[in-house]
Amino acid sequence: MDKLQAYRDKRDAARTPEPVPPPAASPPAEAPGGSFVIQEHHARRLHWDFRLERDGVLVSWALPKGVPFDPAVNHLAVHTEDHPLEYGSFEGQIPRGEYGAGAVTIWDHGRYETVKWAPSEVKVVLHGQRVTGGYVLFQTKGNQWMIHRERLELPGAMRPMLAVTGPAPRDQDRWALEMKWDGVRALAYIERGKVRLMSRTERDITVTYPELARLGAATTHKQLLLDGEIVVFGDNGWPEFEALQPRMHVSAASQAALLAGQTPVTYLIFDLLQLDGRPLMDLEYTRRRALLDELALSGPNWQTPPSFPGSDFAAVQAVSKEHGMEGVVAKRLDSRYTPGVRTDNWRKIKNVHTQEAVVAGYKPGQGNRTGQVGSLLIGVNDASGLIYAGHVGTGFSDETLRMLGDKLRPLRRPDSPFAGPVPPEHARPAVWVDPRLVIQVAFDRWTKAGRMRAPVYKGLRDDIDPKDVVRE
């Protein structure tokens, strides 16, 4: 049987640029194939032609409304004649008076996997540039079919991609720069208008920032997975980590009072990981960023800050220094998103030295700090365990000292949790604690002994697992 006879009967190779192969000497061998193409066809009525490679031909359907992205809405699919494989790369103008006259362009293409192929039902998983996920085509009557998008759930809790600290790359034209925002990293899962916020440690922090619930109503898309930073803007119009602290460490019941009085937060969105059931993490950064910019997410408590691809690194970093920012983040233009991995494809270029540190003990206060925490004994992890990295006694307000005292008191223990020695002048008066609290400090430099010189307390990081704290 010549599967392409119906196709040839409708076309004259002398009058149309479409591929019209001669009849084959023998029918093609049965093979599942693996390519698909969707062509935008401006014929008498605009439609999209959906074609799957199967047994040496392209099995085809015309979709008057295109491919559905919402699993709740099915679209009509009219089964048409099989097309030759060569049609998968065809773009051009079919002349007036010819069958299907009008412009044909490739809208999407890629590979697919067959889940089921029966006379009246076809199930496939598409891997294209625009369309990814499971689709079902099912016959209703004659050549009338429907196409249905299968529901693809948002991924479960996961950890975001992390950057390493390093110098500016030399091949700057292959990178983009973003500001390094000083706040709390959060993934935003948005499903049919509902927002769920997850921290770096896979902790649900949705109730902590109730004003971000309105983000779900700010988009017409049914499903989004976003990556970004929750910040509080200071008086200078730029984020200040210290200003975020009151929002990070209060109970959910107190959030309403904070909202009424002070410290509104803003979610700064810098990556898009899933869109309406389409996973995007395997796409290059440039493509993910373009799709994010198309969403135009900007509102009272969320923004999409700019990215600067191939920019003058020195100029962008100078702006970050001018506004007191910690630094910038360089991202390779061709990098994919790797959840939970700290990779050199993202690189923190810092203006000042900052470091996360684990609190392993404290020295009781003296003078006007009698009865309170005097200074914190801090460390970072290496292959041998938690290593002493210095002590910090500045940067605290009275309220912060009371808060730290309340958190450290139930963690007290009789022995040091450090794997190595601690200077005697700090060890003798120390009150040791289980190493469960993480703080952020700014400091002058690392000493030869591996300790931070002149560290200053910047805030508590309850969004970071102590086991993940290493020297940057």
C-alpha positions as CSV (number, residue, x, y, z in Angstrom):
1,M,0.0,0.0,0.0
2,D,1.3,3.5,-0.9
3,K,0.7,5.6,2.2
4,L,1.5,8.8,0.3
5,Q,-0.9,8.3,-2.7
6,A,-3.6,10.5,-1.1
7,Y,-0.9,13.2,-0.6
8,R,0.3,13.0,-4.2
9,D,-3.3,13.0,-5.6
10,K,-3.7,16.5,-4.1
11,R,-0.5,18.1,-5.3
12,D,1.2,18.8,-8.6
13,A,5.0,18.8,-8.2
14,A,5.3,21.3,-11.1
15,R,3.1,23.9,-9.4
16,T,4.0,23.7,-5.6
17,P,7.3,23.9,-3.8
18,E,6.2,21.2,-1.4
19,P,8.2,17.9,-1.5
20,V,6.3,15.4,-3.8
21,P,8.4,12.2,-3.8
22,P,7.6,9.6,-6.5
23,P,5.9,6.4,-5.6
24,A,8.2,4.1,-3.6
25,A,9.2,0.7,-5.2
26,S,8.2,-0.9,-1.9
27,P,6.3,0.2,1.2
28,P,8.5,1.6,4.0
29,A,9.4,-0.8,6.8
30,E,7.4,-0.5,9.9
31,A,9.2,1.7,12.4
32,P,8.0,4.0,15.2
33,G,10.2,6.9,14.1
34,G,10.9,9.6,16.6
35,S,10.6,13.1,15.2
36,F,7.7,15.5,15.3
37,V,7.0,18.9,13.7
38,I,4.3,21.5,14.2
39,Q,3.9,23.9,11.2
40,E,2.0,27.2,11.3
41,H,-0.1,27.2,8.2
42,H,-1.7,30.5,6.9
43,A,-4.1,28.8,4.5
44,R,-7.7,30.0,3.9
45,R,-8.0,29.6,7.7
46,L,-5.0,29.8,10.0
47,H,-4.2,26.4,11.6
48,W,-1.3,24.4,12.9
49,D,-0.3,21.1,11.3
50,F,0.8,18.5,13.9
51,R,2.9,15.7,12.4
52,L,4.5,12.6,14.0
53,E,7.0,10.4,12.2
54,R,5.7,6.8,11.9
55,D,6.5,3.9,9.6
56,G,8.3,6.1,7.0
57,V,5.7,8.9,6.8
58,L,4.5,11.9,8.9
59,V,1.1,11.0,10.3
60,S,-0.7,14.3,10.4
61,W,-3.5,16.3,12.0
62,A,-4.7,19.9,11.4
63,L,-5.2,21.8,14.7
64,P,-7.5,24.9,14.1
65,K,-6.6,26.3,17.6
66,G,-3.1,24.9,17.9
67,V,-1.6,22.8,20.6
68,P,-3.4,23.1,23.9
69,F,-1.3,24.1,26.9
70,D,-4.1,23.8,29.5
71,P,-5.0,20.2,30.5
72,A,-8.5,21.4,31.2
73,V,-9.1,22.4,27.5
74,N,-9.1,20.0,24.6
75,H,-8.6,21.2,21.0
76,L,-10.0,19.8,17.8
77,A,-7.6,17.8,15.7
78,V,-8.6,16.9,12.1
79,H,-6.8,13.8,10.8
80,T,-5.4,14.5,7.3
81,E,-3.4,12.5,4.8
82,D,0.0,11.2,5.6
83,H,2.9,13.5,4.5
84,P,6.4,12.5,3.3
85,L,9.2,12.7,5.8
86,E,10.8,15.5,3.8
87,Y,7.8,17.7,4.8
88,G,9.3,17.9,8.3
89,S,11.7,20.6,7.2
90,F,9.4,22.3,4.7
91,E,8.8,26.1,4.9
92,G,7.5,28.1,2.0
93,Q,4.6,29.6,0.1
94,I,2.1,27.3,-1.4
95,P,0.8,29.1,-4.5
96,R,-2.8,30.4,-4.8
97,G,-5.1,27.9,-6.4
98,E,-3.1,24.9,-5.0
99,Y,-4.3,22.7,-2.2
100,G,-3.5,24.3,1.1
101,A,-2.4,27.6,-0.5
102,G,-0.7,29.9,1.9
103,A,2.5,30.4,3.9
104,V,4.0,27.5,5.9
105,T,6.6,28.0,8.7
106,I,8.0,25.6,11.3
107,W,6.5,26.5,14.7
108,D,8.2,23.8,16.7
109,H,10.0,20.5,16.2
110,G,11.9,17.9,18.1
111,R,11.7,14.2,19.2
112,Y,8.9,12.3,20.8
113,E,8.3,9.0,22.6
114,T,5.4,6.7,21.9
115,V,3.3,5.6,24.9
116,K,0.5,4.1,22.9
117,W,-0.3,3.9,19.2
118,A,-3.8,2.5,18.4
119,P,-6.2,3.1,15.5
120,S,-8.3,5.5,17.5
121,E,-5.9,6.7,20.2
122,V,-2.3,8.0,20.2
123,K,-0.3,8.9,23.3
124,V,3.1,10.5,23.0
125,V,5.6,12.5,25.1
126,L,7.0,15.5,23.1
127,H,10.4,17.0,23.6
128,G,10.4,20.2,21.6
129,Q,11.6,23.8,21.9
130,R,8.1,25.2,22.6
131,V,6.1,22.1,23.5
132,T,7.2,19.5,26.0
133,G,5.2,16.9,27.9
134,G,2.5,14.3,27.4
135,Y,-0.3,14.6,24.7
136,V,-3.1,12.3,23.8
137,L,-4.9,12.3,20.4
138,F,-8.2,10.4,20.4
139,Q,-10.8,9.9,17.6
140,T,-14.4,11.1,18.1
141,K,-15.9,10.5,14.7
142,G,-14.4,9.8,11.3
143,N,-11.5,12.2,10.7
144,Q,-12.5,14.2,13.8
145,W,-10.1,13.8,16.7
146,M,-9.3,15.8,19.8
147,I,-5.9,16.6,21.3
148,H,-5.5,16.7,25.0
149,R,-2.5,17.8,27.1
150,E,-1.8,15.5,30.0
151,R,-1.3,17.2,33.3
152,L,2.3,17.6,34.3
153,E,2.8,18.3,38.0
154,L,5.2,20.8,39.3
155,P,8.3,19.1,40.7
156,G,8.5,18.3,44.4
157,A,10.5,20.3,46.9
158,M,14.0,20.8,45.5
159,R,17.0,23.0,46.3
160,P,17.9,25.9,43.9
161,M,21.0,26.1,41.8
162,L,23.9,27.8,43.6
163,A,26.9,29.8,42.5
164,V,30.6,29.6,43.4
165,T,32.6,32.6,44.5
166,G,35.3,33.6,42.0
167,P,36.8,36.2,39.7
168,A,35.2,37.7,36.7
169,P,35.5,35.3,33.7
170,R,37.7,36.3,30.8
171,D,35.2,35.4,28.0
172,Q,32.7,38.0,29.2
173,D,30.7,37.9,25.9
174,R,29.6,34.4,26.9
175,W,28.1,35.5,30.2
176,A,25.3,37.6,31.6
177,L,25.5,39.7,34.8
178,E,22.8,40.1,37.4
179,M,22.9,41.9,40.7
180,K,23.6,39.8,43.8
181,W,20.5,40.4,45.8
182,D,20.9,40.4,49.6
183,G,17.9,38.5,50.8
184,V,16.3,35.0,51.2
185,R,16.4,32.7,48.2
186,A,13.0,31.2,47.4
187,L,11.4,29.0,44.7
188,A,7.8,30.0,44.0
189,Y,5.5,27.2,42.9
190,I,2.4,28.7,41.3
191,E,-0.5,26.4,40.4
192,R,-3.9,27.9,39.3
193,G,-3.4,31.1,41.2
194,K,-2.1,29.6,44.4
195,V,1.5,30.4,45.5
196,R,3.8,28.2,47.5
197,L,7.2,29.5,48.6
198,M,10.1,27.1,49.4
199,S,13.4,28.0,51.0
200,R,16.9,26.8,50.1
201,T,16.5,24.1,52.7
202,E,13.2,22.9,51.2
203,R,11.2,24.5,54.0
204,D,7.7,25.9,53.2
205,I,7.9,29.7,54.0
206,T,4.6,30.7,52.3
207,V,2.9,31.9,55.5
208,T,6.0,34.0,56.4
209,Y,5.4,36.3,53.4
210,P,1.6,36.6,52.9
211,E,1.9,39.6,50.6
212,L,3.4,37.4,47.9
213,A,0.3,35.3,47.7
214,R,-1.1,37.9,45.2
215,L,1.6,36.9,42.7
216,G,-0.6,34.0,41.7
217,A,-3.3,36.3,40.4
218,A,-0.7,38.4,38.5
219,T,-0.4,36.0,35.6
220,T,-2.8,34.2,33.3
221,H,-0.6,31.1,33.1
222,K,-1.9,28.1,35.0
223,Q,1.5,26.9,36.2
224,L,4.8,28.5,37.0
225,L,8.0,27.6,38.8
226,L,10.1,30.6,39.6
227,D,13.5,31.2,41.2
228,G,14.3,34.4,43.0
229,E,15.2,36.3,46.1
230,I,12.9,37.8,48.8
231,V,14.3,41.2,49.9
232,V,13.3,44.3,51.8
233,F,14.3,47.6,50.2
234,G,16.0,50.2,52.4
235,D,15.7,53.9,52.4
236,N,18.2,54.2,49.6
237,G,15.9,52.1,47.3
238,W,18.2,49.0,47.3
239,P,17.9,45.8,49.3
240,E,19.2,45.6,52.8
241,F,19.6,42.2,54.5
242,E,19.3,43.7,58.0
243,A,15.9,45.2,57.1
244,L,14.7,41.7,56.2
245,Q,15.6,40.2,59.6
246,P,12.3,41.1,61.4
247,R,10.4,39.2,58.7
248,M,12.6,36.1,58.8
249,H,12.4,35.3,62.5
250,V,8.9,35.9,63.7
251,S,5.9,33.6,63.9
252,A,3.4,33.4,61.2
253,A,0.8,34.9,63.5
254,S,2.8,38.1,63.8
255,Q,3.1,38.6,60.0
256,A,-0.2,40.5,59.7
257,A,1.0,43.1,62.2
258,L,4.3,43.5,60.4
259,L,2.4,43.9,57.1
260,A,0.2,46.6,58.6
261,G,3.1,48.5,60.0
262,Q,6.4,48.0,58.2
263,T,8.9,45.9,56.2
264,P,7.0,44.9,53.1
265,V,9.0,42.4,51.1
266,T,9.6,42.2,47.3
267,Y,10.2,39.0,45.4
268,L,13.0,39.6,42.8
269,I,12.5,37.0,40.1
270,F,15.6,35.9,38.0
271,D,14.8,32.5,36.6
272,L,11.9,30.5,35.1
273,L,12.0,26.7,35.6
274,Q,8.6,25.4,34.4
275,L,5.8,27.1,32.4
276,D,2.4,25.6,32.0
277,G,3.6,22.0,32.4
278,R,6.7,22.6,30.2
279,P,10.0,21.9,32.1
280,L,12.6,24.5,31.2
281,M,15.6,23.5,33.3
282,D,17.3,21.8,30.4
283,L,17.1,25.0,28.3
284,E,20.0,27.4,28.1
285,Y,20.0,30.4,30.4
286,T,19.3,32.8,27.5
287,R,16.2,30.9,26.5
288,R,14.9,30.7,30.0
289,R,15.6,34.3,30.6
290,A,13.8,35.3,27.4
291,L,10.7,33.3,28.4
292,L,10.8,35.0,31.9
293,D,11.0,38.4,30.4
294,E,8.0,37.7,28.2
295,L,5.9,37.1,31.4
296,A,6.5,40.7,32.4
297,L,6.0,39.9,36.1
298,S,6.0,43.3,37.8
299,G,3.7,44.2,40.7
300,P,3.5,45.8,44.2
301,N,5.6,43.0,45.8
302,W,7.4,41.4,42.9
303,Q,9.8,42.5,40.1
304,T,11.9,41.0,37.3
305,P,15.2,42.8,37.6
306,P,17.3,43.2,34.4
307,S,20.0,40.9,33.2
308,F,23.0,42.3,31.3
309,P,24.3,39.7,28.7
310,G,27.8,40.3,27.4
311,S,28.1,43.6,29.3
312,D,31.1,45.5,30.6
313,F,31.6,43.6,33.8
314,A,33.5,46.5,35.4
315,A,30.7,49.0,34.7
316,V,27.9,46.8,36.1
317,Q,30.0,46.0,39.1
318,A,30.7,49.7,39.7
319,V,26.9,50.2,39.9
320,S,26.6,47.5,42.5
321,K,29.4,49.0,44.5
322,E,27.9,52.5,44.3
323,H,24.7,51.2,45.9
324,G,26.4,49.1,48.6
325,M,25.5,45.8,47.0
326,E,27.5,42.7,48.0
327,G,28.4,42.1,44.3
328,V,27.2,40.6,41.1
329,V,26.4,37.1,39.7
330,A,27.8,36.0,36.3
331,K,25.8,33.3,34.5
332,R,27.0,31.4,31.5
333,L,24.6,32.1,28.6
334,D,24.6,28.4,27.5
335,S,24.2,27.0,31.0
336,R,21.3,24.7,32.0
337,Y,19.7,24.9,35.5
338,T,21.0,22.2,37.8
339,P,19.0,22.1,41.1
340,G,20.9,21.8,44.3
341,V,24.3,22.0,42.6
342,R,26.9,24.7,43.3
343,T,28.5,25.1,39.9
344,D,31.0,27.4,38.2
345,N,28.4,28.1,35.5
346,W,27.1,30.7,38.0
347,R,29.8,32.8,39.6
348,K,29.5,35.3,42.5
349,I,31.9,38.2,42.0
350,K,31.9,40.0,45.3
351,N,32.5,43.6,46.3
352,V,32.9,42.8,49.9
353,H,33.8,39.6,51.8
354,T,30.8,37.9,53.2
355,Q,30.5,34.4,54.6
356,E,27.9,32.1,56.1
357,A,29.0,30.7,59.4
358,V,27.8,28.1,61.9
359,V,27.4,29.2,65.6
360,A,29.1,26.7,67.8
361,G,29.2,28.6,71.1
362,Y,29.2,32.1,72.6
363,K,31.1,34.1,75.2
364,P,28.9,35.6,78.0
365,G,28.7,39.4,77.8
366,Q,30.3,41.8,80.2
367,G,29.7,45.4,81.1
368,N,26.5,46.6,79.4
369,R,26.1,43.1,77.9
370,T,26.1,41.3,81.2
371,G,23.5,38.6,81.2
372,Q,23.5,38.6,77.4
373,V,25.5,37.1,74.5
374,G,28.9,38.8,74.3
375,S,30.3,37.3,71.1
376,L,29.7,34.3,68.9
377,L,32.2,31.5,68.2
378,I,31.7,30.6,64.6
379,G,33.0,27.9,62.2
380,V,32.8,26.5,58.7
381,N,32.8,22.8,57.6
382,D,35.6,21.0,55.8
383,A,36.5,17.4,55.3
384,S,37.4,16.9,59.0
385,G,34.2,18.5,60.4
386,L,33.3,22.0,61.8
387,I,36.5,24.1,62.0
388,Y,36.8,27.3,64.2
389,A,36.8,30.4,61.9
390,G,36.7,33.3,64.4
391,H,34.5,35.1,66.8
392,V,32.1,38.0,66.1
393,G,31.1,40.6,68.7
394,T,29.9,43.5,66.6
395,G,26.9,44.3,64.5
396,F,24.3,43.4,67.2
397,S,21.4,45.5,68.3
398,D,19.9,44.9,71.8
399,E,16.9,43.2,70.2
400,T,19.2,40.9,68.2
401,L,21.2,39.9,71.3
402,R,17.9,39.0,73.1
403,M,16.8,37.0,70.1
404,L,20.1,35.1,69.8
405,G,20.1,34.4,73.6
406,D,16.6,32.9,73.3
407,K,17.6,30.7,70.4
408,L,21.0,29.6,71.9
409,R,19.8,28.8,75.4
410,P,18.1,25.5,74.6
411,L,21.0,24.4,72.4
412,R,23.7,24.5,75.2
413,R,25.9,21.4,75.6
414,P,28.9,20.5,77.8
415,D,31.6,20.1,75.1
416,S,32.9,21.9,72.0
417,P,31.4,20.8,68.7
418,F,34.5,22.0,66.8
419,A,36.6,19.3,65.3
420,G,39.8,21.2,66.0
421,P,41.3,23.5,68.6
422,V,39.9,26.9,69.7
423,P,42.2,29.7,71.0
424,P,42.3,29.3,74.9
425,E,41.2,32.9,75.5
426,H,37.9,32.1,73.7
427,A,37.5,28.4,74.7
428,R,37.9,29.0,78.5
429,P,34.8,31.2,79.0
430,A,32.8,29.6,76.1
431,V,29.3,28.3,76.5
432,W,29.1,25.6,73.8
433,V,25.9,25.0,71.8
434,D,24.7,22.4,69.2
435,P,25.8,23.8,65.8
436,R,22.3,24.4,64.5
437,L,22.2,28.2,63.9
438,V,23.7,29.8,60.7
439,I,24.6,33.5,60.6
440,Q,25.9,35.8,57.8
441,V,28.9,38.0,58.5
442,A,31.0,40.6,56.6
443,F,34.7,40.6,57.3
444,D,38.0,42.1,56.2
445,R,39.9,39.0,55.0
446,W,40.9,35.4,55.8
447,T,44.1,35.1,58.0
448,K,46.8,32.5,57.4
449,A,45.3,30.6,60.3
450,G,42.1,30.2,58.4
451,R,40.1,32.7,60.5
452,M,38.0,35.7,59.5
453,R,39.5,39.1,60.4
454,A,37.1,41.6,62.0
455,P,33.8,39.8,61.2
456,V,30.6,41.8,61.7
457,Y,27.2,40.2,62.3
458,K,24.8,40.8,59.4
459,G,21.9,38.5,60.2
460,L,20.6,35.1,61.0
461,R,20.2,32.6,58.1
462,D,17.5,30.1,59.0
463,D,17.1,29.3,55.3
464,I,20.5,27.5,55.2
465,D,21.4,24.1,56.5
466,P,24.5,24.2,58.8
467,K,25.9,21.1,57.0
468,D,26.1,23.2,53.8
469,V,28.2,26.0,55.2
470,V,31.8,25.9,53.8
471,R,34.4,28.5,53.3
472,E,33.7,30.4,50.2
